[in-house]
Amino acid sequence: MTDSPYFAKAVSQLGSERGMQTNRAVVGANGIKILDKGARVTPGLYERLAQHHPTTPLEDAIEIDAAVNSKNLRAIGEELLDSNLVFSRMAEKPENRKLLLDCLEAVPLPPAIVFQLTVVRDVNPGQFRYFVATALTAVWLGNRPRAIRNDLVMLAGAGLLHDLGMVHIDPVLLEPSAEISPEQRRQLYSHPLVSVLLLERHREYRVEMLRAVREHHEVLDGSGYPAGLTATAIGAWGRKLSLAQVVASLVRPGRSHALLRLSVLLRTNRHRYDNVLINRMLPLLQQRPGVDTEVTDSIDNPVADPVRHLQAIHNVLLGWPSALAQDLRWSAARRSGLVFMGERCARIRRTIIESGVAPDQLQSLDADAITGLLADELSLITRELAWQLRAVEREARRRWAATANEKLPETLAVWGDAVEAVCAELVDRSTLAAVHNEKI
């Protein structure tokens, strides 16, 4: 598993000056020794070695110079705490800052994990910083009265290593604009399991940590993956990690208006993430008059006339063809899937009401008053709700699983077309795909 062709390709992208050497003999699948202990390994040679399927994972057999270690992990953590407003607020109290950094530094790092982290750091430094940001956020969410120190260290480890499986799958699947096949989708959705396979052979990592890694894309309403778990079926650590990776995604460098974007996303996804954790996070995202620098520029690509679009989203949700679920012509599996998707539509309608953007709530809003921060917030809410609606429509088509030469029922097809028409100009792939990690 660790010697995947995609990871080998990532290793080949390391600079030729990067020193690597074997710490033991490397034996091929046929039992013949390929390399002696102490042999120098170039990035290109590594890629060729992986094709021989050696009996010992190459990450165990090869050491890399200037590798990731606890001290430079802490240094990156310090940089994040100093340079990013969300993380600075997590660490305002000196004791909190020390705890976050101490837990990050204490994460066990077996040699094979060090090797893989070093490749990520050198080939994709932005992804590596995201790993560290997720670790810090997971510790902050887990730091409550009577929290056990080793639990927090394991949470940091879950955050740091949860997406290690992503460097072992085809990188084309991570491009927001990529059109992928059902088989490729299964590969993408399997990456939490790949991460667990990479970690579970190391005794340093506890069962609770491995479970959290497995569950980091599970969400409360059952729309997550790989198992589609719901509510209490997701462990406490899995809930923390699920939210931590969302926070870390949205506050990456270069994301404009990160606090507002994250606040909107959390407030419109209470059906997906733990509400206790959301309520703990939201105060960090509030503008502090006289302290924060006021943002005067508007968000990129604002929605023109968001009230009209919100009305359209609300109307198409009301048009969900719920009668299909009672039609006995269809299989029990199809009817069950339709009920599930109808429940998701109902949850989005509740989100619209809870966010204060239902049609009757917006009736008194003068179009001329929609400026500045209000316009930005309504734009972001509109795009997020459009994303959720379109995700339901795509999932409904997948769950129906039409056979060859079979068409969707007319009412479902008409509803799907209406969703596509409403959402066509609203779904911002570049911003939302990275957060939801959903291929649309």
Salt bridges, closest charged atoms under 4 A:
ASP36 OD1 - LYS33 NZ 2.55
ASP60 OD2 - ARG201 NH1 2.79
GLU78 OE2 - ARG74 NE 3.94
GLU79 OE2 - ARG129 NH1 2.98
ASP82 OD1 - ARG97 NH1 3.03
GLU92 OE2 - ARG288 NH1 2.68
ASP102 OD1 - ARG74 NH1 2.80
ASP102 OD2 - LYS98 NZ 2.56
GLU105 OE2 - LYS71 NZ 2.85
GLU105 OE1 - ARG74 NH1 2.68
ASP122 OD2 - ARG18 NH2 2.32
ASP122 OD1 - ARG121 NE 2.88
ASP151 OD1 - ARG206 NH2 2.85
ASP163 OD2 - HIS162 NE2 3.64
ASP163 OD1 - HIS191 NE2 3.00
ASP163 OD1 - HIS216 NE2 3.16
GLU183 OE1 - ARG186 NH2 2.86
GLU208 OE2 - ARG206 NH2 3.19
GLU215 OE2 - ARG211 NE 2.80
ASP274 OD2 - ARG239 NH1 3.19
ASP292 OD2 - ARG89 NH2 2.45
ASP305 OD2 - ARG308 NE 3.44
ASP327 OD2 - ARG329 NH2 2.73
GLU377 OE2 - ARG267 NH2 2.66
GLU384 OE1 - HIS436 NE2 3.21
GLU393 OE1 - ARG394 NE 3.38
GLU393 OE2 - ARG397 NE 2.35
GLU395 OE1 - ARG398 NH2 2.83
GLU395 OE2 - ARG399 NE 3.08
GLU406 OE2 - ARG334 NH1 2.95
ASP417 OD1 - ARG397 NH2 3.82
GLU420 OE1 - ARG390 NH2 3.06
GLU420 OE2 - ARG394 NE 3.06
GLU425 OE1 - HIS309 NE2 3.87
GLU438 OE2 - ARG185 NH1 3.33
GLU438 OE2 - ARG398 NH2 3.98
